[in-house]
Amino acid sequence: MRSAKEYKAIREEIYRFIGAYITKHVYAPSNKEIAEAVGISGTTVHRHLIDMIDEGILETDAEPGTQRAIRIRNTQVVKRRKKSE
């Protein structure tokens, strides 16, 4: 079992990865992508995501288990247009 400090560090890493991924791709990463990036199992990712949603850190309006349906609370993604040359 992980210590509270390890648990918090993993959550922070998941949060940062999700934010960076959404910024780059304009949609959320899959649980598998999060697991691979953070180096934890998909089950552990799922547990952390559920906890973060319950605590209001992340949000979703999708059915449980829907992929790529999470977002960071109180943020909005705006896709930028490339400048014409």
C-alpha positions in Angstrom: 0.0 0.0 0.0 1.3 3.5 -0.9 1.8 6.2 1.7 -0.3 9.3 1.7 2.7 11.2 0.3 3.1 8.8 -2.6 -0.7 8.9 -3.2 -0.6 12.7 -3.4 2.5 12.7 -5.7 0.7 10.3 -8.1 -2.4 12.4 -8.2 -0.4 15.5 -8.9 1.4 13.7 -11.8 -1.9 12.5 -13.2 -3.4 16.0 -13.0 -0.3 17.6 -14.7 -0.4 14.9 -17.4 -4.1 15.4 -18.1 -3.6 19.2 -18.3 -0.7 19.0 -20.7 -2.4 16.4 -22.8 -5.6 18.4 -23.2 -3.6 21.5 -24.0 -1.8 19.6 -26.8 -4.6 17.5 -28.2 -7.8 19.4 -27.2 -9.3 16.2 -25.7 -8.6 14.1 -22.6 -6.1 11.2 -22.6 -7.3 7.6 -22.2 -6.8 5.8 -18.9 -4.2 3.6 -20.7 -2.3 6.7 -21.8 -2.3 8.1 -18.3 -1.2 4.8 -16.9 1.7 4.5 -19.3 2.8 8.2 -18.8 2.7 7.9 -15.0 3.9 4.3 -14.7 1.0 2.9 -12.8 -1.8 0.4 -13.6 -5.0 1.2 -15.4 -6.9 0.2 -12.3 -4.9 2.6 -10.2 -5.6 5.4 -12.7 -9.3 4.7 -12.6 -9.3 4.8 -8.8 -7.5 8.2 -8.8 -9.8 9.6 -11.4 -12.9 8.6 -9.5 -11.4 10.2 -6.3 -10.5 13.4 -8.2 -14.0 13.6 -9.7 -15.6 13.0 -6.3 -13.4 15.8 -4.8 -14.3 18.2 -7.6 -10.7 18.4 -9.0 -11.8 16.8 -12.3 -15.3 16.7 -13.8 -17.2 14.7 -16.3 -20.8 14.6 -17.5 -20.4 11.2 -19.2 -21.5 7.8 -18.0 -19.0 6.0 -15.7 -16.3 4.3 -17.8 -16.6 6.6 -20.8 -13.2 7.2 -22.3 -11.7 10.7 -22.8 -14.7 12.4 -21.0 -12.8 14.0 -18.1 -11.8 17.6 -17.9 -10.1 19.8 -15.3 -12.7 21.7 -13.4 -13.2 25.4 -14.2 -11.1 25.3 -17.4 -12.1 25.7 -21.0 -10.1 24.5 -24.0 -10.0 26.8 -26.9 -8.5 25.6 -30.1 -6.3 28.2 -31.8 -6.2 28.8 -35.5 -2.9 28.7 -37.3 -1.8 31.9 -39.0 -2.2 31.9 -42.7 1.0 32.3 -44.6 
